[in-house]
Structure formats: C-alpha cells, structure tokens
C-alpha cells in the first residue's frame, strides 16, 4: 500500500465525523446548537439555547423583505415577554459590520437579541442561503421547520403557540 493510500485510510474516519457534524438538523432532529455571541457581547452557550423553544431569523440590514418580516418578529418577541412565555427569539444578521447592525436594530426598534454568528447557526439549522429565513425549534430542542421568505404577521405570531406547547408549528 502506498503512503498516500495509508494516509487517506487513516483520515477517512475523521472526514466522515466532520461531515456528520457539519450537516444541519432535519425536521424532527435535535439541533446541535453552537455557542454564539450577541451584539452586546453576551455569550449564549449551547446549553442555554437548548433549554427553551426558539425562533431564529436570518436577515440582513439591506433586505427590504427582512425589514417587514422583522417587524413581525419584534411583535412576537414582545408578545412572548409580555405573556411570560419561555420563547427565545434570536436574530442572525448576515452583515459584516457589527456597529452598523447595532445602529440599524436600534433605528428599527428591535429588542430581540441579535448575533452575527451566521455560519455557526446556519450550520446547525439550515443550508438554505436565502433571507429572511426562519427556523423554529421546539422545547425539546428539535427542529420543527425552516420557513423561507417573508411571513405574514399572523403566521409569525402563531409561533407563540410553540412556547405554549400547542399548535401546528
């Protein structure tokens, strides 16, 4: 056996393990949450993210569809807080400038937490490369669904049922 073949055989299990870890969850599967850092510097561990139902929205500051969609997401976040529901809403900005994202979020009145750890969260939730993109994770930490595109307000607010353990989400 040639040296190159021996190296390939030795590396094969590592490559398979890396490929298995890199695949995002499919609906019904547990999400392998990464730790993420929010714009305010707060670190959310994988265990913190696993602990409650979560709605994750991928967006950018330049996307007009995201702006409308995130207005509904903000209402969802505020409604969950007002009702004392354990629903986490997490925005994932696909921009490169954290200061610009912070200014934009403040101008838009977003109070939901925002991270720029897009690659890590996309790796855990979806390979789709479109915005806005909404991933819904239930209280057991399983991916319920990935919803591409802008949603209507009533559809976004329906995600409150996720925190209550009922509904079709």
Backbone as JSON Lines, residues from 0, in Angstrom:
{"i":0,"aa":"X","n":[0.85,-1.17,0.0],"ca":[0.0,0.0,0.0],"c":[0.9,1.23,0.0]}
{"i":1,"aa":"X","n":[0.53,2.18,-0.83],"ca":[1.3,3.4,-0.93],"c":[1.04,4.3,0.27]}
{"i":2,"aa":"X","n":[2.0,5.15,0.55],"ca":[1.9,6.05,1.7],"c":[0.64,6.94,1.59]}
{"i":3,"aa":"X","n":[0.36,7.44,0.4],"ca":[-0.8,8.29,0.19],"c":[-2.09,7.54,0.53]}
{"i":4,"aa":"X","n":[-2.19,6.27,0.12],"ca":[-3.38,5.47,0.41],"c":[-3.53,5.24,1.91]}
{"i":5,"aa":"X","n":[-2.4,5.02,2.58],"ca":[-2.43,4.82,4.03],"c":[-2.93,6.07,4.74]}
{"i":6,"aa":"X","n":[-2.46,7.23,4.3],"ca":[-2.91,8.49,4.9],"c":[-4.4,8.72,4.66]}
{"i":7,"aa":"X","n":[-4.88,8.4,3.47],"ca":[-6.3,8.56,3.17],"c":[-7.15,7.64,4.04]}
{"i":8,"aa":"X","n":[-6.71,6.4,4.21],"ca":[-7.45,5.47,5.06],"c":[-7.46,5.93,6.52]}
{"i":9,"aa":"X","n":[-6.36,6.46,6.96],"ca":[-6.28,6.93,8.34],"c":[-7.15,8.16,8.56]}
{"i":10,"aa":"X","n":[-7.27,9.0,7.56],"ca":[-8.03,10.24,7.71],"c":[-9.53,10.05,7.44]}
{"i":11,"aa":"X","n":[-9.92,8.96,6.82],"ca":[-11.32,8.75,6.45],"c":[-12.29,8.87,7.63]}
{"i":12,"aa":"X","n":[-12.03,8.23,8.77],"ca":[-12.98,8.39,9.89],"c":[-13.13,9.84,10.35]}
{"i":13,"aa":"X","n":[-12.05,10.59,10.34],"ca":[-12.11,12.0,10.74],"c":[-12.93,12.8,9.75]}
{"i":14,"aa":"X","n":[-12.77,12.53,8.47],"ca":[-13.53,13.23,7.45],"c":[-15.02,12.9,7.56]}
{"i":15,"aa":"X","n":[-15.35,11.65,7.82],"ca":[-16.74,11.27,7.99],"c":[-17.35,11.92,9.23]}
{"i":16,"aa":"X","n":[-16.58,11.97,10.31],"ca":[-17.06,12.61,11.53],"c":[-17.3,14.1,11.29]}
{"i":17,"aa":"X","n":[-16.39,14.76,10.61],"ca":[-16.56,16.18,10.31],"c":[-17.77,16.4,9.42]}
{"i":18,"aa":"X","n":[-17.99,15.56,8.43],"ca":[-19.15,15.7,7.55],"c":[-20.45,15.5,8.33]}
{"i":19,"aa":"X","n":[-20.45,14.54,9.25],"ca":[-21.66,14.29,10.05],"c":[-21.96,15.47,10.97]}
{"i":20,"aa":"X","n":[-20.93,16.1,11.52],"ca":[-21.13,17.22,12.41],"c":[-21.54,18.47,11.66]}
{"i":21,"aa":"X","n":[-21.15,18.59,10.41],"ca":[-21.4,19.8,9.64],"c":[-22.82,19.87,9.09]}
{"i":22,"aa":"X","n":[-23.53,18.76,9.05],"ca":[-24.87,18.76,8.48],"c":[-25.87,19.39,9.44]}
{"i":23,"aa":"X","n":[-26.68,20.31,8.94],"ca":[-27.7,20.9,9.81],"c":[-28.78,19.88,10.15]}
{"i":24,"aa":"X","n":[-29.49,20.14,11.24],"ca":[-30.58,19.26,11.65],"c":[-31.67,19.25,10.59]}
{"i":25,"aa":"X","n":[-32.34,18.13,10.5],"ca":[-33.51,18.0,9.64],"c":[-34.73,18.07,10.55]}
{"i":26,"aa":"X","n":[-35.91,18.44,10.03],"ca":[-37.09,18.5,10.88],"c":[-37.27,17.21,11.69]}
{"i":27,"aa":"X","n":[-37.48,17.39,13.0],"ca":[-37.63,16.26,13.91],"c":[-36.35,15.88,14.63]}
{"i":28,"aa":"X","n":[-35.21,16.34,14.12],"ca":[-33.93,16.01,14.74],"c":[-33.52,17.06,15.77]}
{"i":29,"aa":"X","n":[-32.73,16.62,16.75],"ca":[-32.18,17.54,17.72],"c":[-31.21,18.5,17.05]}
{"i":30,"aa":"X","n":[-31.24,19.73,17.46],"ca":[-30.33,20.74,16.92],"c":[-29.03,20.7,17.73]}
{"i":31,"aa":"X","n":[-27.92,20.67,17.03],"ca":[-26.6,20.74,17.68],"c":[-26.22,22.21,17.76]}
{"i":32,"aa":"X","n":[-26.75,22.88,18.8],"ca":[-26.55,24.32,18.93],"c":[-25.08,24.67,19.13]}
{"i":33,"aa":"X","n":[-24.61,25.7,18.45],"ca":[-23.29,26.24,18.76],"c":[-23.43,27.31,19.84]}
{"i":34,"aa":"X","n":[-22.36,27.67,20.48],"ca":[-22.37,28.85,21.35],"c":[-22.26,30.06,20.44]}
{"i":35,"aa":"X","n":[-22.96,31.14,20.79],"ca":[-22.94,32.35,19.97],"c":[-22.72,33.57,20.86]}
{"i":36,"aa":"X","n":[-22.22,34.62,20.24],"ca":[-22.02,35.89,20.93],"c":[-23.0,36.91,20.37]}
{"i":37,"aa":"X","n":[-23.73,37.56,21.26],"ca":[-24.69,38.59,20.84],"c":[-23.97,39.91,20.59]}
{"i":38,"aa":"X","n":[-24.66,40.82,19.92],"ca":[-24.07,42.13,19.62],"c":[-23.61,42.86,20.87]}
{"i":39,"aa":"X","n":[-24.31,42.65,21.99],"ca":[-23.93,43.34,23.22],"c":[-22.78,42.66,23.96]}
{"i":40,"aa":"X","n":[-22.23,41.59,23.37],"ca":[-21.1,40.88,23.96],"c":[-21.49,39.69,24.83]}
{"i":41,"aa":"X","n":[-22.78,39.54,25.12],"ca":[-23.25,38.4,25.9],"c":[-23.0,37.11,25.13]}
{"i":42,"aa":"X","n":[-22.54,36.11,25.84],"ca":[-22.3,34.8,25.22],"c":[-23.44,33.87,25.59]}
{"i":43,"aa":"X","n":[-24.08,33.26,24.59],"ca":[-25.1,32.24,24.82],"c":[-24.47,30.88,24.55]}
{"i":44,"aa":"X","n":[-24.47,30.04,25.55],"ca":[-23.89,28.71,25.38],"c":[-24.89,27.81,24.66]}
{"i":45,"aa":"X","n":[-24.39,26.7,24.16],"ca":[-25.25,25.72,23.51],"c":[-26.31,25.23,24.49]}
{"i":46,"aa":"X","n":[-25.94,25.06,25.76],"ca":[-26.9,24.6,26.77],"c":[-28.01,25.62,26.99]}
{"i":47,"aa":"X","n":[-27.68,26.9,26.97],"ca":[-28.71,27.94,27.13],"c":[-29.68,27.93,25.96]}
{"i":48,"aa":"X","n":[-29.17,27.73,24.76],"ca":[-30.03,27.71,23.58],"c":[-30.91,26.47,23.56]}
{"i":49,"aa":"X","n":[-30.4,25.37,24.08],"ca":[-31.14,24.1,24.1],"c":[-32.3,24.14,25.07]}
{"i":50,"aa":"X","n":[-32.27,25.04,26.03],"ca":[-33.17,24.99,27.17],"c":[-34.6,25.47,26.93]}
{"i":51,"aa":"X","n":[-34.91,26.06,25.78],"ca":[-36.27,26.56,25.56],"c":[-36.6,26.63,24.08]}
{"i":52,"aa":"X","n":[-37.91,26.72,23.75],"ca":[-38.27,26.85,22.34],"c":[-37.67,28.14,21.77]}
{"i":53,"aa":"X","n":[-37.25,28.05,20.53],"ca":[-36.51,29.16,19.93],"c":[-36.93,29.4,18.49]}
{"i":54,"aa":"X","n":[-37.05,30.67,18.15],"ca":[-37.27,31.08,16.76],"c":[-36.03,31.86,16.35]}
{"i":55,"aa":"X","n":[-35.37,31.38,15.3],"ca":[-34.15,32.01,14.8],"c":[-34.44,32.59,13.43]}
{"i":56,"aa":"X","n":[-34.12,33.88,13.25],"ca":[-34.39,34.54,11.98],"c":[-33.08,35.06,11.38]}
{"i":57,"aa":"X","n":[-32.77,34.6,10.17],"ca":[-31.59,35.06,9.43],"c":[-32.02,36.24,8.57]}
{"i":58,"aa":"X","n":[-31.25,37.33,8.59],"ca":[-31.61,38.55,7.87],"c":[-30.38,39.41,7.63]}
{"i":59,"aa":"X","n":[-30.56,40.48,6.85],"ca":[-29.52,41.5,6.67],"c":[-30.17,42.88,6.73]}
{"i":60,"aa":"X","n":[-29.35,43.87,6.96],"ca":[-29.84,45.25,7.07],"c":[-30.27,45.81,5.71]}
{"i":61,"aa":"X","n":[-29.81,45.23,4.62],"ca":[-30.11,45.75,3.29],"c":[-31.32,45.1,2.64]}
{"i":62,"aa":"X","n":[-31.95,44.17,3.32],"ca":[-33.06,43.4,2.75],"c":[-34.4,44.02,3.14]}
{"i":63,"aa":"X","n":[-35.15,44.57,2.16],"ca":[-36.44,45.19,2.5],"c":[-37.47,44.16,2.99]}
{"i":64,"aa":"X","n":[-37.39,42.93,2.51],"ca":[-38.29,41.88,2.96],"c":[-38.0,41.54,4.43]}
{"i":65,"aa":"X","n":[-36.72,41.54,4.78],"ca":[-36.31,41.27,6.16],"c":[-36.83,42.35,7.1]}
{"i":66,"aa":"X","n":[-36.81,43.59,6.64],"ca":[-37.29,44.7,7.47],"c":[-38.75,44.48,7.85]}
{"i":67,"aa":"X","n":[-39.58,44.15,6.85],"ca":[-41.0,43.91,7.13],"c":[-41.18,42.67,8.0]}
{"i":68,"aa":"X","n":[-40.45,41.62,7.67],"ca":[-40.53,40.35,8.42],"c":[-40.12,40.57,9.88]}
{"i":69,"aa":"X","n":[-39.05,41.31,10.08],"ca":[-38.54,41.52,11.44],"c":[-39.45,42.4,12.28]}
{"i":70,"aa":"X","n":[-40.27,43.22,11.65],"ca":[-41.28,43.97,12.42],"c":[-42.24,42.98,13.09]}
{"i":71,"aa":"X","n":[-42.59,41.92,12.38],"ca":[-43.46,40.88,12.94],"c":[-42.71,40.07,14.0]}
{"i":72,"aa":"X","n":[-41.44,39.81,13.73],"ca":[-40.61,39.07,14.69],"c":[-40.49,39.87,15.99]}
{"i":73,"aa":"X","n":[-40.35,41.17,15.89],"ca":[-40.28,42.03,17.08],"c":[-41.58,41.93,17.87]}
{"i":74,"aa":"X","n":[-42.72,41.93,17.17],"ca":[-44.01,41.76,17.86],"c":[-44.09,40.41,18.56]}
{"i":75,"aa":"X","n":[-43.58,39.37,17.91],"ca":[-43.54,38.04,18.51],"c":[-42.7,38.07,19.79]}
{"i":76,"aa":"X","n":[-41.54,38.67,19.71],"ca":[-40.64,38.76,20.87],"c":[-41.32,39.49,22.03]}
{"i":77,"aa":"X","n":[-41.91,40.62,21.73],"ca":[-42.58,41.41,22.78],"c":[-43.79,40.68,23.36]}
{"i":78,"aa":"X","n":[-44.55,40.01,22.5],"ca":[-45.72,39.26,22.98],"c":[-45.3,38.12,23.9]}
{"i":79,"aa":"X","n":[-44.23,37.42,23.56],"ca":[-43.74,36.32,24.41],"c":[-43.29,36.86,25.76]}
{"i":80,"aa":"X","n":[-42.57,37.98,25.74],"ca":[-42.13,38.59,27.01],"c":[-43.32,39.03,27.85]}
{"i":81,"aa":"X","n":[-44.28,39.71,27.21],"ca":[-45.44,40.22,27.94],"c":[-46.27,39.1,28.56]}
{"i":82,"aa":"X","n":[-46.33,37.96,27.88],"ca":[-47.12,36.83,28.37],"c":[-46.31,35.93,29.31]}
{"i":83,"aa":"X","n":[-45.02,36.23,29.47],"ca":[-44.17,35.4,30.32],"c":[-43.91,34.02,29.74]}
{"i":84,"aa":"X","n":[-43.94,33.92,28.42],"ca":[-43.73,32.63,27.76],"c":[-42.24,32.38,27.53]}
{"i":85,"aa":"X","n":[-41.82,31.14,27.63],"ca":[-40.4,30.82,27.51],"c":[-39.92,30.7,26.06]}
{"i":86,"aa":"X","n":[-40.33,31.61,25.21],"ca":[-39.93,31.57,23.81],"c":[-38.74,32.5,23.59]}
{"i":87,"aa":"X","n":[-37.64,31.95,23.08],"ca":[-36.48,32.76,22.76],"c":[-36.57,33.14,21.28]}
{"i":88,"aa":"X","n":[-36.37,34.41,20.99],"ca":[-36.28,34.91,19.62],"c":[-34.84,35.36,19.43]}
{"i":89,"aa":"X","n":[-34.22,34.91,18.36],"ca":[-32.82,35.24,18.1],"c":[-32.67,35.67,16.65]}
{"i":90,"aa":"X","n":[-32.2,36.89,16.45],"ca":[-31.92,37.39,15.11],"c":[-30.48,37.07,14.74]}
{"i":91,"aa":"X","n":[-30.27,36.72,13.48],"ca":[-28.93,36.41,12.98],"c":[-28.66,37.33,11.79]}
{"i":92,"aa":"X","n":[-27.88,38.37,12.02],"ca":[-27.57,39.33,10.97],"c":[-26.45,38.78,10.09]}
{"i":93,"aa":"X","n":[-26.67,38.83,8.8],"ca":[-25.67,38.35,7.85],"c":[-24.72,39.44,7.38]}
{"i":94,"aa":"X","n":[-24.73,40.57,8.05],"ca":[-23.86,41.69,7.68],"c":[-22.47,41.49,8.27]}
{"i":95,"aa":"X","n":[-21.54,42.35,7.88],"ca":[-20.16,42.24,8.38],"c":[-19.8,43.28,9.43]}
{"i":96,"aa":"X","n":[-20.54,44.36,9.49],"ca":[-20.22,45.47,10.38],"c":[-21.17,45.46,11.59]}
{"i":97,"aa":"X","n":[-20.65,45.03,12.74],"ca":[-21.48,44.91,13.94],"c":[-22.04,46.27,14.38]}
{"i":98,"aa":"X","n":[-21.25,47.32,14.24],"ca":[-21.72,48.65,14.64],"c":[-22.9,49.08,13.76]}
{"i":99,"aa":"X","n":[-22.81,48.81,12.47],"ca":[-23.91,49.16,11.56],"c":[-25.16,48.35,11.89]}
{"i":100,"aa":"X","n":[-25.0,47.07,12.23],"ca":[-26.14,46.24,12.6],"c":[-26.78,46.77,13.88]}
{"i":101,"aa":"X","n":[-25.96,47.15,14.85],"ca":[-26.48,47.71,16.11],"c":[-27.27,48.98,15.86]}
{"i":102,"aa":"X","n":[-26.72,49.88,15.03],"ca":[-27.43,51.13,14.7],"c":[-28.75,50.83,14.01]}
{"i":103,"aa":"X","n":[-28.73,49.94,13.06],"ca":[-29.93,49.57,12.31],"c":[-30.98,48.98,13.25]}
{"i":104,"aa":"X","n":[-30.57,48.06,14.11],"ca":[-31.51,47.43,15.05],"c":[-32.13,48.47,15.97]}
{"i":105,"aa":"X","n":[-31.33,49.41,16.41],"ca":[-31.85,50.47,17.28],"c":[-32.83,51.36,16.51]}
{"i":106,"aa":"X","n":[-32.49,51.71,15.28],"ca":[-33.38,52.54,14.46],"c":[-34.71,51.84,14.2]}
{"i":107,"aa":"X","n":[-34.66,50.52,14.03],"ca":[-35.87,49.75,13.73],"c":[-36.65,49.4,15.0]}
{"i":108,"aa":"X","n":[-36.05,49.62,16.16],"ca":[-36.72,49.33,17.42],"c":[-36.7,47.86,17.8]}
{"i":109,"aa":"X","n":[-35.71,47.11,17.3],"ca":[-35.61,45.69,17.63],"c":[-35.1,45.54,19.05]}
{"i":110,"aa":"X","n":[-35.81,44.75,19.84],"ca":[-35.35,44.46,21.19],"c":[-34.94,43.0,21.34]}
{"i":111,"aa":"X","n":[-35.2,42.18,20.31],"ca":[-34.78,40.78,20.39],"c":[-33.27,40.69,20.25]}
{"i":112,"aa":"X","n":[-32.65,39.69,20.88],"ca":[-31.2,39.56,20.81],"c":[-30.75,39.26,19.38]}
{"i":113,"aa":"X","n":[-29.58,39.78,19.03],"ca":[-29.04,39.61,17.68],"c":[-27.59,39.14,17.78]}
{"i":114,"aa":"X","n":[-27.26,38.21,16.91],"ca":[-25.9,37.72,16.79],"c":[-25.46,37.86,15.33]}
{"i":115,"aa":"X","n":[-24.16,37.82,15.13],"ca":[-23.63,37.81,13.77],"c":[-22.93,36.48,13.48]}
{"i":116,"aa":"X","n":[-23.17,35.49,14.33],"ca":[-22.57,34.15,14.17],"c":[-23.37,33.33,13.17]}
{"i":117,"aa":"X","n":[-23.51,33.89,11.97],"ca":[-24.34,33.29,10.94],"c":[-23.87,31.9,10.53]}
{"i":118,"aa":"X","n":[-22.58,31.75,10.27],"ca":[-22.08,30.47,9.77],"c":[-22.35,29.34,10.76]}
{"i":119,"aa":"X","n":[-22.11,29.59,12.03],"ca":[-22.32,28.56,13.05],"c":[-23.8,28.17,13.14]}
{"i":120,"aa":"X","n":[-24.68,29.14,13.14],"ca":[-26.11,28.85,13.26],"c":[-26.68,28.25,11.98]}
{"i":121,"aa":"X","n":[-26.22,28.72,10.85],"ca":[-26.66,28.12,9.58],"c":[-26.22,26.66,9.51]}
{"i":122,"aa":"X","n":[-25.02,26.38,10.01],"ca":[-24.53,25.01,10.03],"c":[-25.37,24.1,10.91]}
{"i":123,"aa":"X","n":[-26.0,24.66,11.93],"ca":[-26.82,23.87,12.83],"c":[-28.27,23.76,12.36]}
{"i":124,"aa":"X","n":[-28.74,24.77,11.6],"ca":[-30.18,24.85,11.32],"c":[-30.59,24.68,9.85]}
{"i":125,"aa":"X","n":[-29.8,25.18,8.92],"ca":[-30.23,25.1,7.52],"c":[-29.11,25.47,6.57]}
{"i":126,"aa":"X","n":[-29.06,24.75,5.46],"ca":[-28.09,25.07,4.4],"c":[-28.65,26.09,3.41]}
{"i":127,"aa":"X","n":[-29.92,26.41,3.53],"ca":[-30.53,27.36,2.59],"c":[-29.83,28.71,2.72]}
{"i":128,"aa":"X","n":[-29.65,29.35,1.58],"ca":[-28.96,30.65,1.55],"c":[-29.92,31.72,1.05]}
{"i":129,"aa":"X","n":[-30.98,31.93,1.8],"ca":[-31.91,32.99,1.43],"c":[-32.29,33.74,2.69]}
{"i":130,"aa":"X","n":[-32.78,34.95,2.48],"ca":[-33.22,35.76,3.61],"c":[-34.55,36.42,3.25]}
{"i":131,"aa":"X","n":[-35.39,36.68,4.2],"ca":[-35.28,36.16,5.55],"c":[-35.52,34.66,5.56]}
{"i":132,"aa":"X","n":[-34.98,34.01,6.57],"ca":[-35.15,32.57,6.77],"c":[-35.41,32.37,8.26]}
{"i":133,"aa":"X","n":[-36.49,31.68,8.58],"ca":[-36.9,31.49,9.97],"c":[-36.84,30.01,10.31]}
{"i":134,"aa":"X","n":[-36.09,29.69,11.37],"ca":[-36.0,28.31,11.86],"c":[-36.73,28.23,13.19]}
{"i":135,"aa":"X","n":[-37.52,27.19,13.35],"ca":[-38.33,27.02,14.55],"c":[-37.87,25.75,15.26]}
{"i":136,"aa":"X","n":[-37.51,25.9,16.53],"ca":[-37.03,24.77,17.34],"c":[-37.96,24.63,18.54]}
{"i":137,"aa":"X","n":[-38.41,23.4,18.8],"ca":[-39.37,23.19,19.89],"c":[-38.69,23.09,21.25]}
{"i":138,"aa":"X","n":[-39.5,22.9,22.29],"ca":[-38.97,22.9,23.66],"c":[-38.09,21.7,23.96]}
{"i":139,"aa":"X","n":[-38.15,20.65,23.13],"ca":[-37.25,19.51,23.3],"c":[-35.94,19.7,22.54]}
{"i":140,"aa":"X","n":[-35.82,20.83,21.84],"ca":[-34.6,21.1,21.08],"c":[-34.59,20.49,19.7]}
{"i":141,"aa":"X","n":[-35.75,20.1,19.21],"ca":[-35.84,19.51,17.86],"c":[-36.27,20.57,16.86]}
{"i":142,"aa":"X","n":[-35.66,20.52,15.69],"ca":[-36.02,21.43,14.61],"c":[-37.43,21.07,14.14]}
{"i":143,"aa":"X","n":[-38.34,22.04,14.24],"ca":[-39.71,21.82,13.78],"c":[-39.81,22.08,12.28]}
{"i":144,"aa":"X","n":[-39.31,23.25,11.88],"ca":[-39.39,23.6,10.47],"c":[-38.47,24.78,10.17]}
{"i":145,"aa":"X","n":[-38.17,24.9,8.88],"ca":[-37.41,26.05,8.38],"c":[-38.31,26.71,7.35]}
{"i":146,"aa":"X","n":[-38.6,27.99,7.58],"ca":[-39.56,28.71,6.76],"c":[-38.82,29.76,5.92]}
{"i":147,"aa":"X","n":[-38.72,29.54,4.62],"ca":[-38.03,30.51,3.77],"c":[-38.92,31.7,3.43]}
{"i":148,"aa":"X","n":[-38.31,32.86,3.35],"ca":[-39.01,34.05,2.89],"c":[-39.75,34.81,3.96]}
{"i":149,"aa":"X","n":[-40.31,35.91,3.51],"ca":[-41.06,36.8,4.39],"c":[-42.39,36.14,4.78]}
{"i":150,"aa":"X","n":[-42.76,36.31,6.05],"ca":[-44.01,35.74,6.55],"c":[-44.98,36.85,6.9]}
{"i":151,"aa":"X","n":[-46.27,36.52,6.9],"ca":[-47.29,37.46,7.34],"c":[-47.27,37.56,8.86]}
{"i":152,"aa":"X","n":[-47.75,38.67,9.39],"ca":[-47.75,38.89,10.83],"c":[-48.46,37.76,11.58]}
{"i":153,"aa":"X","n":[-49.63,37.35,11.11],"ca":[-50.36,36.31,11.83],"c":[-49.61,34.98,11.86]}
{"i":154,"aa":"X","n":[-48.84,34.7,10.8],"ca":[-48.05,33.47,10.77],"c":[-46.89,33.54,11.77]}
{"i":155,"aa":"X","n":[-46.26,34.69,11.86],"ca":[-45.16,34.86,12.81],"c":[-45.7,34.78,14.23]}
{"i":156,"aa":"X","n":[-46.79,35.48,14.49],"ca":[-47.35,35.48,15.85],"c":[-47.89,34.1,16.25]}
{"i":157,"aa":"X","n":[-48.24,33.28,15.28],"ca":[-48.67,31.92,15.57],"c":[-47.57,31.11,16.23]}
{"i":158,"aa":"X","n":[-46.33,31.53,16.05],"ca":[-45.2,30.82,16.65],"c":[-45.21,30.93,18.17]}
{"i":159,"aa":"X","n":[-46.01,31.83,18.74],"ca":[-46.17,31.89,20.19],"c":[-46.68,30.56,20.74]}
{"i":160,"aa":"X","n":[-47.46,29.87,19.95],"ca":[-48.01,28.59,20.38],"c":[-46.89,27.57,20.65]}
{"i":161,"aa":"X","n":[-45.77,27.76,20.01],"ca":[-44.62,26.89,20.24],"c":[-44.21,26.91,21.71]}
{"i":162,"aa":"X","n":[-44.21,28.09,22.31],"ca":[-43.82,28.23,23.7],"c":[-44.87,27.65,24.64]}
{"i":163,"aa":"X","n":[-46.1,27.58,24.16],"ca":[-47.18,27.05,24.98],"c":[-47.35,25.55,24.8]}
{"i":164,"aa":"X","n":[-46.56,24.97,23.86],"ca":[-46.63,23.53,23.64],"c":[-47.85,23.08,22.88]}
{"i":165,"aa":"X","n":[-48.44,23.97,22.1],"ca":[-49.6,23.59,21.31],"c":[-49.5,24.21,19.92]}
{"i":166,"aa":"X","n":[-50.45,23.92,19.09],"ca":[-50.48,24.49,17.75],"c":[-49.83,23.57,16.74]}
{"i":167,"aa":"X","n":[-49.81,24.03,15.52],"ca":[-49.32,23.2,14.42],"c":[-47.86,23.46,14.08]}
{"i":168,"aa":"X","n":[-47.19,24.39,14.78],"ca":[-45.8,24.69,14.46],"c":[-44.88,23.58,14.81]}
